[in-house]
């Protein structure tokens, strides 16, 4: 009786590797094998082939470009940058290399340098994704209208792309166009339920509409999928603060501060939480961290004025109020500190008038956060006063 034998046909990568063993100096063969390994997700094999090849051909621009690409996949952005720059320095003219170098710079938070590379003539025609990365750079550089324009051009090429639709939804939300943003948010999540920008924009739209319970659920889903999203933690912390859940708010905002330490608003919210909890030293440290980011932001000085006023340090409070109002004549924190000083001198009616004016005046979107913080502190003080004055139950 004969036994059937089965043979497995070697893959193309295996065949190429076998040929390289016999002809290790064949650069074209090695390059084909590297590309095949990359396509198959065999990154360790690709890296080994690249390293061995560079030992023999250290200045080969093609190998250097492939080395940069392999470093990108391993999230080694500094190494990727070095390899791509070396490839360009060896005379390689490639739109994809310019794009990949820009991506490596973007991931190092060097957005202006990345944007400059993406402005190389013809790059978007050869690598359409450059339009999307260009939009992201412009977003981080606070050039929102230009970011929207770049994203719109990409969407003409790929109208259902989830990343582009998610980014567009977030950009439109930030331009206070929530209704228009919703269509892009929905389309992005339809194709990719975990698309970060769309999940963030959805939660922010819900929070802005004061649908806080739904927003809390959406922020929770966002952070489960993307636990390092600083804006997600910040949004969740704001909701917890508005509901006077100070423990949960503090935890969320502290996590937010670790992921976006350059975001001044995060330090402001954390400072106000500490104020409410009576932790003056921690509040001062938070506002000082905000000043370290930008000393010209009036609300940072206003926060310090509130702390000084609550401590009865009138001279320090007035000094900080003066600085805050010089930088921002509409500073809510500074005006609230003025109200606290009036109260301390018994000018109750005048203080009430200042507070009512602060809480009722029309606001830009960027000022709403500070009004909410002031309102939250007022609510906290009222709640605390009521608890202290309530008759104690005897046991």
Secondary structure, DSSP 4 states (H G I P E B T S, - for coil): -PPP---PPPPHHHHHHHHHHH-TT-HHHHHHHHHHHHHTT-HHHHHHHHHHHHHH-TT-HHHHHHHHHHHHHTT-HHHHHHHHHHHHHTT---HHHHHHHHHHHHHTT-HHHHHHHHTSTTHHHH-THHHHHHHHHHHHTT-HHHHHHHHHHHHHH-TT-HHHHHHHHHHHHHTT-HHHHHHHHHHHHHH-TT-HHHHHHHHHHHHHTT-HHHHHHHHHHHHHH-TT-HHHHHHHHHHHHHTT-HHHHHHHHHHHHHH-TT-HHHHHHHHHHHHHTT-HHHHHHHHHHHHHH-TT-HHHHHHHHHHHHHTT-HHHHHHHHHHHHHH-TT-HHHHHHHHHHHHHTT-HHHHHHHHHHHHHS---HHHHHHHHHHHHHHHHHHHHHHHHHSPPPP-
